[in-house]
Amino acid sequence: MHIEQNILDKVNEWLSPNFDKATQEAIKEMMTSSPKDLEESFYKNLEFGTGGMRGIMGVGTNRINKYTLGKNTQGLSNYMIKSFPGEQLKVAIAYDCRHNSNTLAKVVADVFSANGIHVYLFSDMRTTPELSFAVKHLNCHAGIVLTASHNPPEYNGYKVYWQDGGQLVPPQDGEIIQLIEELNYDEIKFEANENLIEYVDIEVDAAFENSTVQNCSFNTPTSAKENLKIVYTSLHGTSIKSIPNVLAKAGYTDVNIVAEQAEPNGNFPTVKSPNPEEPEALTMALALAEKTNADIVIGTDPDSDRLGVAVRNTEGKMVLLNGNQTMVIMTAFLLEQWKRAGKITGTEFIGSTIVSTPMMQELASAYGVECKVGLTGFKWIAKMIKDFPNQKFIGGGEESFGFMVGDAVRDKDAVGATLLVCEIAAQAKAAGSTLYQELLNLYVDHGFYKEYLISLTKKGIDGLATINQMMIDLRENPVSEIDGQRVVCIEDYDNSTSKNMFSGEIETLNIPKSNVLIYYLEDGSKICARPSGTEPKIKFYFSVNANLDSVENAKAVEAELDEKIKNIIAGMNLI
């Protein structure tokens, strides 16, 4: 097959003596036996997306390896030295259960130390929220976690955090990327200064766990905690290092752990995908819940920033909640706790994202607080906290099964969210209710909002072209009517415009640019199209709503909303 010259130039660079023999041999093997793989490995550089840099492990510029991570780390080191002249720089590094995470973390630590930066390296795998916490706790200038979240086993990744414990955001990310792109591979300092690498574990663990218990406990009686039957699975990930300890410290004694999934394993052998967003991932946990007659099931992804929750519905059957539902339940509970404590003064806010449920705005309005809405990704919610220091952050989340309680952790935090959702469930059970019943009560009070997500996978160069074309078509040939409902407004975050489709009036969106389109329909339905920043996917988010006059009518109203979503999808020819 024909390979473009610019790709061959990169390949030849990687065959130079600056790269180790194993790397060179792997490239030569691809050149003879798999030129398509060679092209995929070198046709572009890995980019920072909504969740940092994530990719398949292997050789090449489009792969996760010691050289791509080394180059990023060298560029970040240069940026830190420039940004904090004369300071003794400090960085914290954590890693998850994925293949090569520990060795790649040591490579990153080596490069930082070679640049005179003091490194706090966790001695074993730890959760992403603990790394975010550690950045502030250890007074670091930056932090790194090696993780690919819930991606398949062949992936790994590199997430960068700044002094506030939040992920990098513009313009810093762009400035750092520019420095990285200007670097040559022979400028990477791989020779470690071991005197600058300090291993951390128990002290930071204790501080993180105690902070979580303090921030996510809400005066739940001891008897209520002991009476809640919990099933928990770490899905072979890192949360096994934190969540059982946190639940025990908080007073939850009836915790059944899915033993077959408790051992960290980068192959994730018992699941097709270690993603609690996908119902299949919680199959074993749900089976254990039936066996133990549990009230609640909680599962977390490999780096423990996302959680999936299942609870018993009005008929006693276990049902999986989606990310929007768990976010609404947790936010409403926090708002009610703040209200009862007399802490709502008008300067508080909750955080959400443009693809999440509009019900968050309804909750904020009902409690007299602001709902700030940002782009997809928790780095934008963390940025809200940093940008508005005179306002108090109560909590916030996004539809992709992430939530953050307060500001001790500045990323989505399945450890804290697990404790919070147990607090809600325990208090509900003690009051003769259930978590599901509380959700239905919220629908009666604020409107029944139903969301749905379609994620279309399009791999490789051809897949990227397909995704780009789909976005071009939606942009340049906008749909005017869907399921009999006229499109009233289109928000295009790539050019920062909101267009009224009736009057033609255009307003400016005051949110950073992103390749996202949102269609709003006459009946309040919302459709969002967005290519993933970290996976070869294009995602379509649907939100519909209706009034609910009583809990007894919930099933009928939900059936109507499901039918509406089905018709919208058919009308857009997506499936």
N, C-alpha and C positions, 0 to 999 in steps of 0.2 A: 504493500500500500504506500501511497505518497504521503510523506510527512513534511509539514511546512518547515521552511528554513529556520524560522525563529525558535521552533521547538528543538530542532537539531542543534542549534547554537547552545541552548540550555543543557542539552544532553552532553555535548562535548565538554562544557564547563564542569559537569559533574563527573566526568571521566578523568579530570585532572588530579594531580597528587594532593590537592587540598581535601580530597574526600577519601575515606578509608577504603581498603580493598574489598570489603564485603559489599559496600555500596556500589563500587565499580563493577564487581562481578554480577550483581543483581541487574544492573542496567544492561550489561552485555547480554545477559540471558534474555531479557525482554526484547532487545534489538533483533535477536535471531528467532525467538519462539513466539513472541507476542507483541508485535509492533503497535497494535491497537491499545494495549495496556500502557505501552511506552508513551503514546500520544496523550492518553488520559492522565498520566502521571506528571506530564510536563507542560500541557497546553496553557496553563495559567498558574498564577501563584495563589495559594490559599488566602482567603480574605477574612477580615473580621466581619461577622454578622451580628444578629441581635444577641447571640449568646457567646460571643468571642470567636475564636478560630477553631473550627472543627472539621475533621476530615478523616479519610481512610489512612491507616498506617502503611508506610512503605517508602520506597525511595522516590525522589522527585520533588519538584517545586509545588506540586498540587497534592502533596501527601504530608502526613504528620511523621516527622523523623527528627533525629538529633540536629540536623542542619537547619531545617525550617524553624524549629523551636529555638535553636541556638541563635539564629539570625534575628528572630523576634526579640529574644532576651537581650542580645547585644544592643539592638536599637533602643529598647526600653531602658537599658542601663545608661546609654548615652543621653537619653532624654532626661532621666532622673538626675544625673550629674549636672546637666545644664540647668535644670529647674530648681535644684536645691544646692547652690554653690556653697562650699565650706561646711556642709552638714555631714555627719556620719549617717549614711543612708542605711535604711533597714527595710527588708522585704520578708513577707511570710509566704510559705509555699506548702500547699496541701495537694493530695492526689486521691483518686478514688480506686475502685477495685478492677479497673480495666487492665487488659494486657499491656505491659510495658510502662504503666503509669509510674511505678516506683523508679524505674531506671531513667525515664524521661524527666521526672521531677529532679533527680540528682544531676542530670545534665544541665537543667535550668539553674539549679543551685550553684553548680560549678561556674557557669558563665557569670552569674551575678557576683559571686565571691571573687572571681578573677578580675572584676572591675572595681574591687574595693568595697563592695556592698555587703553589709552584715545580713546573713540569711537565717531566718527561723524556719527550719524544715521539719515538718511533722514526721515522727519516727515510723508511723504506719498510716494507713489510709484514714482519712477523715472526711466529714461531710462538707459540702460547699458552704452551707450557712455558718459552720464553725470557722472556716477560713475567713469569711467576711467579718465575723465577730473578732477574730484574732488580729486582723489588720489594725483595728482601733485599740484593742486590748493591749497589744504589744507596741503601740505607738509607731507603727510602720508607715513608710512612705507609699508602699504599694503591696499588692499581694497577687499570687498566682495560684490557680487551681487547675490541675491536670484532670480533665473529665470530658466525656462526650455525652453527658447526661443520659438520655434514654436511647441513644442511637444503637444500631447493631454492633456486635462484638468487634468487628474489624475497624471501628472508629476510635479515635481519641481526640482530645482537644486541649485548648489553652485559653483560660479566661483570665483577664487582667482586672485587678481592682486598684482603686486609688486610696488616698489617705482617709477618706470618709467611710471606707468599707464598701462603697458602691463600685459597680463596673465602670470602665472608661466610657466617656460620652464625648461627642463633639464639643469643642474643636480638638481636644487632646488626642483622641484616637487618630484623627487625620494627620496631626503633627507627628505622632509616633510612627504611623505607617510610612510617612514620607522619609523619616530617618532610616527606617528599615529598608525601604526600597533603594536608598542611596548606598547602602552597605554592600561590600563584596564579601563573599563567604570566607575569604582568607583573613578578614578583619575580626572574625569571631574569636573571643578569648575563651578557649575550652579548658585551660589549665587552672584547676581549682586552687583557691587559697583555703585549705581546710580549717584554718584558724578562725575564719569568718563564717563557718557553717555551724550553727547551733541547733541541736535536735530538741524539739519540744513535744510534749504530750500531756501528762497528767494534770499539770497546773492549769493549762489552757482549757483542757476538757472540763475540769471542775468549775472554772469561771463561766464557761459557756453554758453548762448545764444549769448552774445556779441562776444565771441571768434569764434563761428560758423559763424556768419554773416561776421566777419572780414576775416576769412580764406577761406570762400566759395563764396565770392562775387567777380565778375570780371568786374567791370566798365560797367555793363548793364544799358543802359539809363532808366530813370524812366518810360518813355512812353512804352518802351518794356516790362517792368515788369507789368505795369498796363494792358497791352494788352494780356497777357498770361492767358488763361482760364484753371484753375487747378481744378481737382477733387482729393480729398485726403481722405483716410480712415485709421484709426488707428487699425482696426480689433479688437476692444475691448481692445486694449493694452495701453501701457504707453506713446506712442509717442504723444498722445493728450495733454500731459503736456508740450511738447517742440515745436513740429513742427509748430502749428499755430502761436505761438509767434515769432519763428524765421522767418517765411515767412512774417509776418506783419512787423517786424523790418527791414527786407531786402527790403521792398517796394512792395511786391506782394499783390494786393488788391482783385483779382478775384479768391478767393479760396472757393470752394464748398466742405464742409465736409459731408461725408455720415453719417447722423444723427443717423440712426439705429445702427451704429457700433461705435459711438463716446464714449459711456459709457463704461469705463473699466469693464470687466466681465470675470472672470476666467473660466466660462463655454463656452465662445465664441459661444453664442447661434445662430448666423446667419450664421456660416460657419462650414463646416465639419472639416476643419483644418485651424488654423489661420496662414497659411504659404503663404506669397506672391509668393513663388516659384510655387505654385499650382494655375493654372488659375481660378479654381472655387472660390477661396477666394476673387477674385476681381470682382465677378459677379455683386454685387450691385453697386460698384463704376463705372463699365463700363456702367450700365444702367443709372446712373446719368450723366455720360459723354455724352451720347446720348441726354439726356434731355436738358443739358446745352450747347451742342455743344462745349465741352471742347477740348483743344489741348493735354492735358496730364493727365494721371491717375497715382497716386502714392499710394501704400499701404505698410504699415510696419507691422512687426511681433510684438508679445506681448511685447518684451523688447526693440524694436526699434533698433536692430542692422542690420536687413536686410530690403531691400526695393524691391518691385516689381514695374515695370514701364510699362505703356501701352501708345502708341502714335498712331497717324493716319498714315497709310501707303500711298503709292502713289495714292491709289484709295479713300482715305479719310476714310477708315475703321480702327477702333481701333484694334491694334494688341499688344499682350503682348511680350515684349522683354525678352530674357533670361538673366541670370546673366552675362554671358560672353559678351553679346552685350552691356549691360549698362556699364560694366567695360571698354570695349574698347572705347565707346563714351566718357566717363568721362576722361579716361586717355589721349586720343588724344587731348581733349580740354585743359586739364591742360598743356600738353606738348607744345601745340601751344601758350598758354598764357605765359608760361615761355620763350619760344623762342622769342616772340614779345617783351617781357620785357628785353631781353638781359641777362637773368639769367642762361642760359645753358652754363656752363664752362667746362663740362667734368667730374665733380665730383658728378653729380646728379644721382639718380636712381629711378626706379619704382619697385613695388613689386607685385609678383604673386605667384601662387602655382602650384605644379606638375600636378594637375588635371584640371587646367584652360586652356583657349585657348592659343595656341602657337602664336596667333596674337599679344600678348603683347610683345613678343620678336621682332616681326617685327616693331612695333611702336617704341620701344626703339632704335633699330638700325637706323631707319629713322631720329630720332631726336638727335642721338649722345649721348644717355644716356645708363646706364646699366639697365638691367632687372634682378633683383635678384629673384630666384625661390626657394620657400621653401615648406615644407610639408603643408598639408591641415590644415587650422585653422589660424586665424589672430594673434595668439600669435607668430607665426613664422615671420610674417611681422613686428610686433612690435619689435621682437628680432633683425631684420635686422637694424632697426634704432639705437638700443642700441649698436650693435656690430660694426657699422661703423659710429662713431661720426664725422668723417671728410668728410663724404658724406652727401648730402642733399636729403631728401626723398620728392619726388613730390606728389606721391599718389600711390595707389595700391588696388588690390581687388582679389577676388576669385569667382569662378563660382556660388557659393551658395548665390548669390544676396547680397554680402557684398562689401563695398568700404570704403576707408579711405583717406581723403584729408589732406595732411600734417601730422604733428606729435603732434598736440594739444590733440587729442584723440588717444589712442594706441590700438584700437580695431575697428572692423567694426562698422560703424556709419551711421545709416539711417537718422539721423537728418541733419548732414552736407551734406550727399549725396543727400538728397531731395532738399536742396537749390542749390547745384551744378547743378543737372540735370534740375532744373527750369531756372537757369542762361543760360544753353546751349540752352534749348528750346526757351527761350525768345529772345535770340540773333539770333537764326536761323529764328524764325518767323519774326523778324524785318527786316531780310535780304531777305525775300521772300522764305525762305526754311523751312524745318521741321526737327525735330530730326531724323526721319526715313530717310529722304533724306541725312542727314549728315552721317548716318551709311553706306548707300549705297556708298557714295563718298569715305569713308574709305576703303570699299571693293575693289573699283576700284584701289585705290592707293596702297593697301597693300596685296590684295588677299582676296577672299571670304572664310571666315572660318565659318563653321557651326558645332555647338556642340549639343549633346543630352545626356540625363541622364536617366538611368534605375535604379530604387531603389527597391530591392526585400526585403520585410519584412519577417523575420524568428524569431518568438518570442520564448522566454523561453529557457530551457536547450536544447531541441531538435533542436530549431532554431539555437542556437549557434554552435552546432555540425555540422549542415548542412552548415553554413557559413564557418566554419573552413575547412570542407572537400572540398568545392568549391575552396578555395584558395590553398589547397594542390594539387588538381588536376591541376590547372592552372600552378602551380610551377613545379611539378614533371613530368607532361605530357604536356609540352607546345605545343600549336597549331603552326604548321609550315606555314600554309597558311589560309587566311581568305578572302572570296569573290574574289578568284582568284589572290589575292595579297600576295606575300611571306612576312613572318615576318622577318624583317631585324635586329631587335634589341629587347631585353627584358631587362628592368630595374627592378631589384628586390630590393626594399628599405629595405626589412627585413634583407638581408645579404649584402647590400651596393654594389651590383654588376650591371654592365651594360655589357651584353653579345652580341657581334656581332654574329648573327646566321649563317652568311656565313663563316667567318674566325675562329669562336670559340674564338676570342680574348676577354678577360675580363678586364674591367676597374673598378676602384673603384669610387663609388659615394660619394661625400663629403657632404652628407646631413644626418641628424640623422636617425637612423633606424625607420622604420614604416612598418606595414603590408600592403604594396602597391605593385602592379605589373603593369608595363606599357609595352604594346606591340606597336611597331612601324612598319608600313607596308611600302612597296616599294613606294607607291604613296603619302606618307606623312601623311597618316591617323594614328591616335593615339587612342589606347584603354587602359583604366585604370580600374583596379579592386581594390576595397578598402572596407573592412568592416567599418561601421560607428563606431566612437569612443564614440558616445553618444546615439545611437538608435539601436534596434535589426534589423539592415539592412545590406545588402551588396550592394554596389553601383558600377555601371559600367558607365564610362564616355567615350563618343565617340567624336572625333574631326576629321572632314574631311575638305578638302579645294580644291579650284580651282581658276584659274585666272578669273577675270571679266573685260572685255574690255570696257563695258559701262553700265551705270545705267539701260538703256533700256533692257539689257539682264539679269538683276538680277533674274527675276522670273524663267527663264529657267534654269539658273545655279543653283539656289536654289533647283529646282525640281530634278536636277541631284544629288546634294549632299544629299537630303533627301532619294533618292533611294539607294544611296551608304550606308548610315547609316542603312537603312532597311535591306539591303543584309548582312551587317556585323553582325547585331543582329541575323538574321536567320542562318548565317554560324556558329555562336557560340552557337546556340540552347538555347538562353536565354529566349525566349518567345515562 
